[in-house]
Amino acid sequence: MNCIIIEDEMPAQRILKSYIQKIPDLHLKGSFQTASSANSFLKENNVEVVLLDINLPDIPGIDFIKTVKHPPQIIFTTAYPDYAVSSFELDTIVDYLVKPFSFDRFLKAISKAEKLVNRQSLSEQESIFINVDKTIHKLILNDILYIESDRNYITFVTTAKKLTIIDSLKSWKEILNPSQFIQIHKSFIVNSKKIDKFTSSYVYIQNEKISIGRTYKESFQMQIRSNN
């Protein structure tokens, strides 16, 4: 992921840079002391994450983000925890770090941002490639009927084949498009576009009858209604 820092205090910039250097997949593309200088950069460059101090000399960070047309994922940094509630009213805010914060806390925030970036990226894709027993298979997302979990394995059941890999259902729930792929049981995620019918207890997809877990019934029905 590409990121930038908007922070007017140089000691805080140095700490952020040192943390970024410890994360192999995080790449710093620029550091800025004012929102106006960062704004010019953002108009010409794409980044996935902005590490943004709320208290900047030219414009407050919260006000600045409201002016950005397509804002990236935002991680606020500040010495003032009182801003937390108002900052989270913005949809693009991933996390809120109160100075001084540890590397572990910073890493947690970056991990949250990465999941959101991956989800957005994957939801825009039509297909992905997965490694099954040292063979790379193309998996068309719209062809998936459902995903089934069995201990440390998950199986993608499609219209034409089944592909099993070592992974968790939770990790795929976090990156697949939630408007299309809905978890209905601790062991099942279904493609809502492939549902033929459903009752209060079961979902029917082609010849498969899949149980709806008790704790998932309400959320499943809400998602189905919101999708229609």
C-alpha positions as MATLAB code, in Angstrom:
seq = 'MNCIIIEDEMPAQRILKSYIQKIPDLHLKGSFQTASSANSFLKENNVEVVLLDINLPDIPGIDFIKTVKHPPQIIFTTAYPDYAVSSFELDTIVDYLVKPFSFDRFLKAISKAEKLVNRQSLSEQESIFINVDKTIHKLILNDILYIESDRNYITFVTTAKKLTIIDSLKSWKEILNPSQFIQIHKSFIVNSKKIDKFTSSYVYIQNEKISIGRTYKESFQMQIRSNN';
ca = [
       0.000    0.000    0.000;
       1.118    3.548   -0.716;
       0.765    6.167    1.989;
       1.605    9.777    2.826;
       2.148   11.622    6.098;
       0.554   15.001    6.857;
       2.125   16.112   10.135;
       3.538   19.524   11.058;
       5.737   18.304   13.932;
       9.019   16.828   12.677;
       9.605   14.505   15.687;
       6.182   12.949   15.050;
       7.014   12.634   11.336;
      10.243   10.803   12.196;
       8.391    8.327   14.424;
       5.825    7.615   11.697;
       8.586    7.122    9.116;
      10.395    4.680   11.393;
       7.167    2.696   11.892;
       6.441    2.648    8.142;
       9.930    1.300    7.418;
       9.160   -1.724    9.590;
       6.176   -2.763    7.427;
       7.356   -4.310    4.119;
       4.112   -3.731    2.187;
       3.689   -0.102    3.259;
       5.411    2.477    1.047;
       5.823    6.147    1.968;
       5.274    8.397   -1.061;
       5.534   11.776    0.614;
       5.609   13.756    3.877;
       3.941   17.128    4.312;
       3.674   19.702    7.084;
       0.535   21.395    5.769;
      -2.747   20.229    4.295;
      -2.434   22.575    1.302;
       0.858   21.067    0.164;
      -0.550   17.542    0.564;
      -3.662   18.512   -1.374;
      -1.594   19.328   -4.455;
       0.094   15.936   -4.236;
      -3.196   14.062   -3.844;
      -4.607   15.710   -6.959;
      -1.803   14.200   -9.054;
      -1.094   10.909   -7.248;
      -3.013    7.933   -5.911;
      -2.381    6.671   -2.406;
      -4.351    4.191   -0.340;
      -3.675    5.572    3.155;
      -3.147    9.029    4.650;
      -1.630    9.420    8.123;
      -3.171   12.732    9.100;
      -2.607   14.962   12.103;
      -5.861   16.621   13.133;
      -4.184   19.844   14.320;
      -2.447   21.345   11.280;
      -1.280   24.977   10.965;
      -3.357   25.871    7.905;
      -6.580   23.829    8.201;
      -7.814   21.206   10.705;
      -7.375   17.664    9.409;
     -11.094   16.880    9.712;
     -12.011   19.911    7.597;
      -9.296   19.118    5.075;
     -10.536   15.580    4.424;
     -14.014   16.912    3.681;
     -12.529   18.876    0.763;
     -10.857   15.869   -0.891;
     -13.001   14.558   -3.743;
     -12.124   10.844   -3.452;
     -10.398   10.531   -0.078;
      -8.163    7.528    0.668;
      -8.362    5.589    3.918;
      -7.545    7.989    6.762;
      -5.708    7.238    9.998;
      -5.855   10.272   12.277;
      -2.983   11.044   14.651;
      -3.317   13.599   17.431;
      -2.463   14.386   21.014;
      -6.096   15.288   21.718;
      -8.504   12.346   22.217;
     -11.504   14.712   22.362;
     -11.664   14.719   18.558;
     -12.325   10.988   18.287;
     -16.124   11.102   18.140;
     -16.362   13.800   15.459;
     -13.618   12.205   13.333;
     -15.368    8.853   13.121;
     -18.433   10.501   11.623;
     -16.500   10.495    8.320;
     -16.825    7.290    6.287;
     -13.167    7.094    5.266;
     -11.758    7.182    8.802;
     -10.087    3.856    9.596;
      -8.646    4.561   13.027;
      -7.664    7.225   15.529;
      -4.191    7.133   17.104;
      -3.563    9.207   20.233;
       0.063   10.315   20.629;
       2.289    8.829   21.794;
       1.297    5.460   20.319;
       3.285    2.251   20.084;
       4.329    0.433   16.936;
       1.886   -2.380   17.787;
      -0.987    0.112   17.917;
       0.160    1.647   14.630;
       0.369   -1.799   13.015;
      -3.178   -2.577   14.114;
      -4.438    0.585   12.404;
      -2.518   -0.209    9.207;
      -3.929   -3.746    9.198;
      -7.463   -2.335    9.392;
      -6.728   -0.014    6.477;
      -5.231   -2.839    4.432;
      -8.353   -4.967    4.863;
     -10.556   -2.120    3.664;
      -8.295   -1.439    0.679;
      -8.236   -5.138   -0.226;
     -12.016   -5.383    0.073;
     -12.503   -2.393   -2.203;
      -9.988   -3.752   -4.712;
     -11.444   -7.256   -4.726;
     -15.018   -6.025   -5.050;
     -13.987   -4.319   -8.290;
     -12.397   -7.466   -9.725;
     -14.182  -10.033  -11.854;
     -11.766  -12.860  -11.076;
      -8.863  -13.830   -8.855;
      -6.160  -16.495   -8.926;
      -5.724  -18.940   -6.052;
      -3.044  -21.550   -5.400;
      -4.387  -25.082   -4.978;
      -1.729  -27.779   -4.471;
       0.929  -25.736   -6.307;
      -1.388  -25.105   -9.260;
      -2.752  -21.631   -9.942;
      -6.485  -21.615  -10.700;
      -8.543  -18.736  -12.054;
     -11.660  -18.191   -9.977;
     -14.442  -16.026  -11.437;
     -16.134  -14.359   -8.476;
     -19.619  -14.325   -9.981;
     -19.371  -18.101  -10.550;
     -19.012  -18.806   -6.826;
     -22.138  -20.425   -5.403;
     -20.920  -20.548   -1.825;
     -17.798  -20.909    0.317;
     -17.643  -23.648    2.934;
     -15.295  -23.822    5.891;
     -14.003  -27.051    7.438;
     -11.503  -26.504   10.232;
      -8.399  -24.944    8.610;
      -9.682  -25.304    5.054;
     -12.184  -23.442    2.912;
     -13.784  -24.696   -0.311;
     -14.998  -22.445   -3.097;
     -17.961  -24.164   -4.728;
     -18.608  -22.760   -8.199;
     -20.916  -23.562  -11.067;
     -18.245  -25.842  -12.537;
     -15.781  -26.946   -9.839;
     -14.671  -27.041   -6.216;
     -11.382  -25.515   -5.082;
     -10.028  -26.093   -1.563;
      -7.283  -24.055    0.087;
      -5.841  -23.594    3.562;
      -7.444  -20.399    4.871;
     -10.197  -19.092    7.134;
     -13.728  -18.043    6.281;
     -13.205  -14.917    8.362;
     -10.381  -13.644    6.158;
     -12.534  -13.947    3.020;
     -15.540  -12.347    4.643;
     -13.390   -9.295    5.315;
     -12.301   -8.833    1.690;
     -15.227  -10.044   -0.436;
     -17.924   -7.589   -1.469;
     -20.413   -7.689    1.459;
     -23.319   -6.656   -0.763;
     -22.900   -9.894   -2.742;
     -21.310  -12.422   -0.390;
     -23.190  -12.974    2.870;
     -22.226  -15.175    5.811;
     -25.253  -17.224    6.878;
     -23.570  -19.791    9.126;
     -20.255  -20.128   10.939;
     -19.205  -22.459    8.113;
     -20.837  -20.836    5.067;
     -20.701  -17.673    2.989;
     -23.163  -17.610    0.080;
     -23.316  -15.617   -3.126;
     -26.606  -13.722   -2.822;
     -26.902  -13.554   -6.625;
     -27.084  -17.365   -6.768;
     -29.827  -17.864   -4.163;
     -32.880  -19.569   -5.703;
     -35.044  -19.321   -2.592;
     -34.802  -19.264    1.182;
     -36.827  -19.888    4.309;
     -36.240  -18.793    7.865;
     -33.875  -21.743    8.313;
     -32.390  -22.607    4.906;
     -30.919  -21.100    1.759;
     -31.331  -23.026   -1.506;
     -28.697  -22.659   -4.204;
     -29.142  -24.966   -7.182;
     -29.332  -28.440   -5.598;
     -27.811  -27.410   -2.276;
     -29.745  -26.782    0.931;
     -27.642  -24.718    3.364;
     -28.590  -24.037    6.970;
     -28.882  -20.490    8.237;
     -27.216  -20.265   11.638;
     -29.363  -18.931   14.433;
     -27.063  -15.971   15.103;
     -26.996  -15.049   11.394;
     -30.731  -15.065   10.628;
     -31.470  -11.430   11.382;
     -28.385  -10.038    9.616;
     -28.993  -12.277    6.582;
     -32.574  -11.063    6.155;
     -31.500   -7.433    6.581;
     -28.788   -7.798    3.935;
     -31.122   -9.530    1.500;
     -33.694   -6.748    1.902;
     -31.052   -4.028    1.458;
     -29.751   -5.710   -1.711;
     -33.178   -5.707   -3.368;
];
